[in-house]
Amino acid sequence: MAMGQPLASFNPCLELPRRCIILATLVAGIAVLLRTREGSSLVSDLAEGQLPCGVESSKNNLQMTAMKIGLYRNNASDNVYDALLFPTWFVEYSEAMMAEVREDSPGVWQAMLHRLQVYSAAIATDAEAGHVHQVVHVGVGFDTKLLPYADDPDFAAMHFYELDFPDVIAARRCLLDQFDRSVSQRLDLLALDLNVETVHGALDLDASNNNNHKNDNNNNTSFNMSQPASFIEESTFMYLNTSRRTHVVRDLLALGACGSRFHMSVVCSDPSSRCVLPLEFAGKADLLRALGTWDAGQFKVWTFDVQHQFSAHADGFLAMGFSDDVTQVAHCLENNSWSWYRGLMTLEKLC
């Protein structure tokens, strides 16, 4: 990928949403790039920047940004990408802020890095396996994990679909066009409101539209509902209410073609919530159970009556409140009612 230049402090693309609340809400989807060299700290030379809504009002939301640290390597030179989708004033942090995060939540910084590794590894596995040629990122925000693949000729046969709210997609398209037009054209950016739409509904609509007219933002390919795909969701479904979330995920699992892989964030609380999510399990099941998430202050259990067989694997990246060791999830849940666990659940539809 050709090295791009960081965008200017003021960028017209960011005027599209205009509302501070949108920017604050989307921070969790921002990919932050931290320059690094071998043997040096991943956190280097960070400075608190000027924020559109003010530092104090955005502080808590901005701490979430670090959970999407984007370290991407150039396939040719193996160097970290030296470019940002977002302007520097939005992604730069002070050491003081990160120190506060570490003090308030021991182990959270290590968990952030592990989270990046877990999701990046999952995407790499699917992309390099060769049997999945469609990748769908649900709630992409301003994440950049798919950009290296979109730019790599070795993955020219793969098709990439990125979904989010209409105003987010508009800002993302504008930013990508400025960043690298050739990469932007490799991505199909689709507007989606999960409050009223489903993932496959948006993809099916895109396919229908492409049959009738030329799409202006991709390489004129449409999603093939009959072919397997890799679906990526990172801390998006958890913001839907229980009934809507259940409907969206059931639709996603039921309509996904055989061989599809689903990477979804999971959140668990203490045992009283009946959330049961072992670190890993394997096997076939015609009923997916024990997938917990947050809803209006309470942890609920998802149960999807999807009549297919799935293999499943869970990888934890954060166990807070009891142990710094992100692998001690079960111990954490059993011994501290205030603890919580986050991880990645990967499902493969076997049919």
CORRA-V819500 format. One record per helix or strand of 2 or more residues. SS is the DSSP state (@ for helix, = for strand). FROM is the first residue (numbers start at 1). TO is the last residue. Records with the same first field share a line. If there is no record, write none. Layout:
SS: FROM-TO / FROM-TO
This chain:
@: 12-15 / 20-29 / 55-68 / 88-91 / 95-104 / 108-129 / 147-151 / 153-155 / 166-179 / 181-184 / 199-212 / 237-239 / 242-255 / 271-273 / 329-335
=: 134-138 / 159-164 / 187-191 / 230-233 / 261-268 / 288-295 / 298-304 / 310-320 / 340-349
